[in-house]
């Protein structure tokens, strides 16, 4: 998957990067202190992605931290766990429902080329529920890590491919945007 943001071949604005392979369906309940990543694709353009976005359908309760971030891996999604390295991360409001995005726009330009991932981590008594992705079939388009440190304090994570699941939801639907 190649991320082409900016102007498309017909002059159209391409402002959103999302995983085009996974099925968007249902909802996924986050587990507190577990980090989740979604592969957005390979980016060779010098861009500054501003926001990680997701649709929260059930609010978190008693939120301590709620974070979104952009991350990189040495390889594309490949059916194996990978080291996920933080590019930039920031807080978002975990309470309430609807479109969620980091509270302030990120201003870190990507070092290209890069395999780009969007990530989310919530620490709450009850973590929220997001719109979901499904049918990854352990292909590695999604990674997760239980008991992950905060994005703010940790720079690398050992991402694990979720267990094989046929038609069930396997992670939150996250996407990146330039504005």
N, C-alpha and C positions, 0 to 999 in steps of 0.2 A: 504494500500500500504506500502510495506516495502522497504526501500532503502538498497541495498547491494552493496556497493562500495568496491574497492580493487580487490581481486582475486575471480573469480567465481568458481563454482563447478568443472569446467574443466580446471582451471588454466588461464582462459582468464581474461584480464584486464576489470574491470567494473569501468569506470572513469567518467560517466555522470549520473546525477539524473534528471529525467524529469517526468511529470505527464503522466502515461500511459493510463488514462481514456479518457481525452478530445481529441476531434478531432482537428487536426492541419489543418487549412484551411484559406485562405483569408488573409486580413490585418485588423489591428485595430488601429485607430487613438487615440493616447494618448490625454488626456485633461491636460493642464498645471496645475500644483500643485495638481494633483490627484495621490495618491499612488495606485499601483496595486500589488497584491500578487498572486502567483500560488503555490498550495500545491504540494510539491515534495514527501512527504511520511514520514513514521515513521522511524527514524534511531536509531539503538541501538549500532552501531559501533562507536568507537572513531576515528573520521576522522577530517581533517581540510579542509573543502571545500574552494577552492581558488578563483573560479570565478562564477559570475552570468552571463549568456549569453543570448542574444536575437538578432534576425535579424531585423535591422532597414531598412525598405524599402523606406521611405521618410524621409529626414533629418529634424531635428528641426531647427527653425529659431531664431536667437538672444537668445541663451541659457544662462540662468543665472546659473542654477544648473542642473546637470543630475546625478542621483545616482542609484546604484544597491545595494542590500543587501540581507543577509540571516536573516531570522526571525523564531520565534517559536510561537506556540499557545499551550494552555493547552490541547486541544482536537484535534482529526483529523477533516477533513472537515465533516460538519454535518448539512448542510442546515440552519445554523444560523450564525449570526455575531459573531466575536470573538475578544478578545484582542490579538493583534499581537505585540510581543516583539522583539526588535532589538537584534540580536546576533552580527552582524558586518555589516558595510556599507561603501561605498566609491564611489568616482566619476567615471564617464566614459565620453568619448567624445560624446556629443549628436549630433554633426554635422556630415555630411557625411552619407553614407549608408553602408550596409553589416553587418557582425557579430560585435556586440558590447559586450563588457565585461568591468568589472571594470578595471580602469587604472593600478592598482597595485594588486598583488595577496593578498588575505586575509590570515592572519596567525593565526586566532582565532580557536582553537579546539572546537568542539561541546561538550557541557555537555550532555551526553546521559543518558537515551533515550530522544529523542526530536521529536516533530512533526515539520518538516522542511519545510519552505516556501522560495521562491525566490521573491524579490520585486524590483520594479522600480518606480522612481518618477522623473519627468522632470519639470523644471520651465523655460518656454520659451514663446516668443510672439506667436509662433506656435509650439506646441509640435509635435514630429515626429510620424511616423506610423511604427508599428512593424508587423511581421508575427503574426498570431492570433490563438487563441484557440476558439473553439465553442462548443455548445451543453452541457453546464454545467447544464442546466435545474434547476438553483438555488440550486444545490447540495452542494455548498460551497467549491468546489475545487478552486474557485477564490474568492478573497476578494478585496475590493477597499475602498478608503476613499477620498472624495472630500475635497479640501482645507487643505490637510495634511501638517503638518510641515515638515521641511527637515529631512531626515534620520539622518544627522549628529547631529542635535540639539534635536531630539526627541527620546525617548526610547520605548514608547508604543503608539499604535494606536488602535482605535476602528474600526476594519475591518467590512465592510458590504458586504453581499452577493449581487451580481448584480441582477437586476430585471430579471425575467424569460424571456428567449429568446430561441426559438426553434432551428432554424438552423442558427441564426445570430452569428457573432463573439461577444464574451463577454469579451475578455481581451487579453493582449499580451502573446505570447508564450515565456516563460522564462525557463531556465534550469540551473542547477548547475553542476560544474565540478571540479575535483581535480587538473587539470592542464590546 
